[in-house]
């Protein structure tokens, strides 16, 4: 989870698609999909979308 915070802090925004890309895929080849169950991934995705919507209005 700290990787997500670092991405948001350094880039001001994060797309949910990044959960399947480096640095997450450096930990597991499927990104977060290989690390957590589907419900946890969807919760994380929804939280990221919520943060983005509140901060940049997307």
C-alpha positions in Angstrom: 0.0 0.0 0.0 2.9 2.4 0.6 3.8 2.1 -3.0 0.4 3.5 -3.9 0.9 6.4 -1.5 4.3 7.1 -3.0 2.9 7.2 -6.5 0.1 9.5 -5.4 2.5 11.8 -3.5 5.1 12.0 -6.3 2.7 12.3 -9.3 -0.4 13.8 -7.7 -2.6 11.2 -9.5 -2.7 7.5 -10.1 -4.7 5.6 -12.6 -6.2 2.3 -11.4 -4.5 0.6 -14.4 -1.1 1.3 -12.8 -1.9 -1.4 -10.3 -0.9 -4.0 -12.9 2.3 -2.2 -13.9 5.7 -1.5 -12.3 6.5 -1.1 -9.4 3.6 -3.4 -8.5 4.5 -6.0 -11.2 8.0 -6.0 -9.9 6.6 -7.6 -6.8 4.4 -10.1 -8.6 4.1 -10.5 -12.4 0.3 -9.8 -12.2 0.7 -6.7 -10.1 -1.7 -6.3 -7.2 -4.0 -8.9 -8.8 -1.4 -11.6 -7.9 -1.0 -10.3 -4.4 -4.5 -9.7 -3.1 -7.9 -11.3 -3.7 -10.3 -9.7 -6.2 -12.4 -7.9 -3.6 -9.3 -6.3 -2.1 -8.1 -5.2 -5.5 -11.5 -3.8 -6.4 -11.6 -1.9 -3.1 -8.2 -0.4 -3.7 -9.2 0.5 -7.3 -12.4 2.2 -6.0 -10.5 4.1 -3.4 -8.0 5.4 -5.9 -10.8 6.5 -8.2 -12.4 8.3 -5.3 -9.2 10.1 -4.4 -8.7 11.1 -8.0 -12.3 12.3 -8.4 -12.0 14.4 -5.3 -8.6 15.9 -6.1 -8.7 16.4 -9.9 -12.4 16.1 -10.7 -12.2 13.1 -13.0 
